[in-house]
Amino acid sequence: MPRLVVRALALLVTLLTWAGALAAQSGTVQGQVTDSTGGAIVGATVAVDGTTLRVSTTAQGRYTLRGVPAGPAMIRVRAIGFHPAEAEVAVAAGGVATLDFVMT
């Protein structure tokens, strides 16, 4: 019985290490979306190009995208009544990048 427990613990440690390594290969992009007067744009869609990651901005125009693959990422923003906006950001593994948008 002790052998089975040791094997189970070894497997658990391996899985946790693997999960941690995968999580470290992504980062977070956060920021705010405003209009040209500085007013928050509520409900704008912020997406990472080439992925299914997307969120809507809050009442303060803020957004947070978690799980963004590390490396360069193209972030696109759309909101009704505004021209779409896009910008590239460098995402560090395990890091947080800030990217604000001013829409016209």
BAPATOR-603081 format. One record per atom (N, C-alpha, C): x, y, z; residue in one letter. Coordinates in steps of 0.05 Angstrom, whole numbers, padded with zeros to 5 digits, always signed. Layout:
BEGIN
XYZa
...
//
This chain:
BEGIN
+00016-00024+00000m
+00000+00000+00000m
+00017+00025+00000m
+00039+00027+00015p
+00055+00051+00015p
+00066+00058-00013p
+00072+00037-00029r
+00082+00042-00056r
+00062+00056-00073r
+00037+00048-00070l
+00015+00061-00085l
+00013+00090-00077l
+00015+00096-00052v
+00013+00124-00042v
+00036+00140-00053v
+00060+00129-00053v
+00084+00143-00063v
+00080+00149-00093v
+00071+00130-00108r
+00066+00134-00136r
+00045+00155-00141r
+00024+00154-00126a
+00002+00174-00129a
+00013+00202-00123a
+00029+00205-00102l
+00041+00231-00095l
+00060+00240-00117l
+00075+00222-00128a
+00094+00229-00149a
+00079+00239-00174a
+00057+00225-00180l
+00040+00234-00203l
+00028+00261-00198l
+00019+00266-00174l
+00007+00291-00167l
+00027+00314-00169l
+00051+00310-00159v
+00072+00330-00161v
+00079+00336-00190v
+00080+00315-00207t
+00086+00318-00235t
+00064+00335-00249t
+00039+00328-00243l
+00017+00343-00256l
+00016+00372-00247l
+00022+00377-00222l
+00022+00405-00212l
+00045+00421-00225l
+00068+00408-00228t
+00091+00421-00241t
+00084+00428-00269t
+00072+00408-00283w
+00065+00412-00311w
+00044+00435-00314w
+00024+00435-00297a
+00004+00456-00298a
+00016+00484-00293a
+00035+00485-00274g
+00049+00510-00269g
+00065+00520-00292g
+00078+00501-00306a
+00094+00508-00330a
+00076+00519-00352a
+00053+00507-00356l
+00035+00517-00376l
+00024+00545-00370l
+00018+00549-00345a
+00007+00575-00336a
+00028+00597-00340a
+00054+00590-00336a
+00075+00609-00339a
+00080+00617-00368a
+00068+00603-00387q
+00072+00609-00415q
+00052+00630-00425q
+00037+00640-00407s
+00017+00661-00414s
+00019+00684-00395s
+00006+00706-00402g
+00006+00729-00385g
-00021+00743-00386g
-00022+00767-00376t
-00046+00783-00374t
-00043+00809-00388t
-00063+00818-00402v
-00064+00845-00414v
-00088+00859-00401v
-00083+00883-00392q
-00104+00899-00379q
-00101+00928-00388q
-00123+00942-00385g
-00122+00971-00392g
-00150+00983-00390g
-00152+01006-00403q
-00176+01021-00404q
-00182+01031-00432q
-00208+01032-00439v
-00217+01041-00465v
-00233+01066-00460v
-00224+01089-00472t
-00238+01114-00469t
-00243+01127-00496t
-00260+01148-00496d
-00264+01164-00520d
-00244+01187-00520d
-00246+01204-00540s
-00226+01225-00543s
-00228+01247-00521s
-00250+01247-00506t
-00252+01266-00484t
-00244+01254-00457t
-00236+01228-00458g
-00228+01214-00433g
-00250+01199-00419g
-00274+01199-00431g
-00296+01185-00419g
-00294+01155-00424g
-00302+01139-00405a
-00300+01110-00407a
-00320+01100-00428a
-00311+01081-00443i
-00329+01067-00462i
-00337+01041-00450i
-00363+01039-00443v
-00374+01016-00430v
-00382+00995-00450v
-00376+00970-00446g
-00385+00948-00463g
-00370+00944-00489g
-00347+00957-00491a
-00330+00952-00515a
-00320+00924-00514a
-00317+00911-00537t
-00306+00884-00538t
-00276+00886-00544t
-00260+00874-00526v
-00231+00873-00528v
-00223+00844-00533v
-00208+00839-00555a
-00202+00812-00562a
-00172+00809-00570a
-00162+00785-00566v
-00135+00778-00574v
-00137+00765-00602v
-00125+00777-00622d
-00127+00767-00649d
-00115+00738-00650d
-00129+00721-00665g
-00119+00694-00669g
-00126+00675-00646g
-00142+00684-00626t
-00150+00667-00604t
-00180+00671-00599t
-00190+00657-00580t
-00219+00660-00573t
-00221+00678-00548t
-00199+00690-00539l
-00199+00707-00515l
-00212+00734-00522l
-00233+00740-00507r
-00247+00766-00510r
-00262+00773-00485r
-00263+00798-00479v
-00278+00808-00456v
-00292+00834-00463v
-00311+00843-00446s
-00323+00869-00450s
-00313+00888-00428s
-00312+00913-00434t
-00303+00933-00415t
-00324+00938-00394t
-00315+00945-00370t
-00332+00950-00347t
-00344+00978-00349t
-00359+00986-00328a
-00371+01013-00327a
-00350+01035-00326a
-00325+01028-00318q
-00303+01047-00318q
-00286+01045-00343q
-00295+01028-00362g
-00280+01025-00387g
-00256+01006-00385g
-00254+00992-00363r
-00230+00975-00358r
-00235+00947-00368r
-00213+00934-00375y
-00214+00906-00384y
-00190+00891-00373y
-00192+00864-00371t
-00170+00847-00364t
-00173+00821-00380t
-00152+00815-00395l
-00151+00791-00411l
-00130+00772-00398l
-00139+00750-00388r
-00121+00731-00375r
-00115+00707-00394r
-00092+00695-00391g
-00086+00672-00408g
-00077+00678-00436g
-00067+00703-00440v
-00057+00711-00466v
-00030+00698-00471v
-00026+00684-00493p
-00001+00671-00499p
+00023+00690-00498p
+00045+00682-00486a
+00068+00698-00484a
+00079+00705-00512a
+00090+00729-00514g
+00100+00738-00540g
+00084+00762-00550g
+00088+00770-00575p
+00073+00792-00586p
+00044+00784-00589p
+00026+00802-00583a
-00003+00797-00586a
-00016+00822-00598a
-00034+00818-00617m
-00050+00840-00629m
-00076+00841-00614m
-00081+00864-00602i
-00106+00868-00587i
-00124+00886-00603i
-00149+00877-00607r
-00169+00892-00623r
-00192+00900-00605r
-00202+00925-00610v
-00224+00935-00594v
-00246+00945-00613v
-00271+00938-00607r
-00294+00947-00622r
-00315+00957-00603r
-00328+00979-00611a
-00351+00990-00595a
-00370+01003-00615a
-00395+01001-00610i
-00415+01013-00627i
-00412+01044-00626i
-00411+01055-00650g
-00408+01084-00653g
-00379+01094-00654g
-00360+01075-00653f
-00332+01083-00654f
-00317+01067-00675f
-00296+01078-00686h
-00279+01064-00705h
-00264+01042-00690h
-00261+01018-00701p
-00246+00997-00688p
-00217+01006-00683p
-00205+00996-00662a
-00177+01003-00656a
-00161+00977-00652a
-00135+00979-00656e
-00118+00955-00652e
-00090+00965-00645e
-00076+00948-00630a
-00049+00954-00622a
-00035+00928-00615a
-00009+00927-00619e
+00007+00903-00612e
+00019+00908-00584e
+00021+00887-00568v
+00033+00889-00542v
+00050+00864-00538v
+00072+00868-00523a
+00089+00845-00516a
+00080+00834-00489a
+00073+00808-00489v
+00063+00795-00465v
+00085+00777-00454v
+00093+00782-00430a
+00114+00766-00417a
+00100+00742-00402a
+00113+00719-00403a
+00103+00696-00389a
+00100+00702-00359a
+00076+00699-00348g
+00071+00705-00320g
+00069+00735-00314g
+00071+00752-00334g
+00071+00781-00330g
+00044+00794-00336g
+00043+00820-00331v
+00020+00836-00336v
+00028+00860-00354v
+00016+00862-00377a
+00021+00884-00395a
-00003+00903-00394a
+00002+00929-00395t
-00019+00949-00395t
-00021+00961-00423t
-00046+00962-00434l
-00051+00974-00460l
-00077+00989-00459l
-00076+01015-00461d
-00100+01032-00461d
-00106+01040-00490d
-00132+01044-00495f
-00142+01052-00521f
-00158+01078-00519f
-00154+01096-00538v
-00171+01120-00541v
-00185+01116-00568v
-00212+01113-00567m
-00227+01108-00592m
-00239+01134-00602m
-00242+01136-00629t
-00254+01159-00642t
-00280+01152-00655t
//
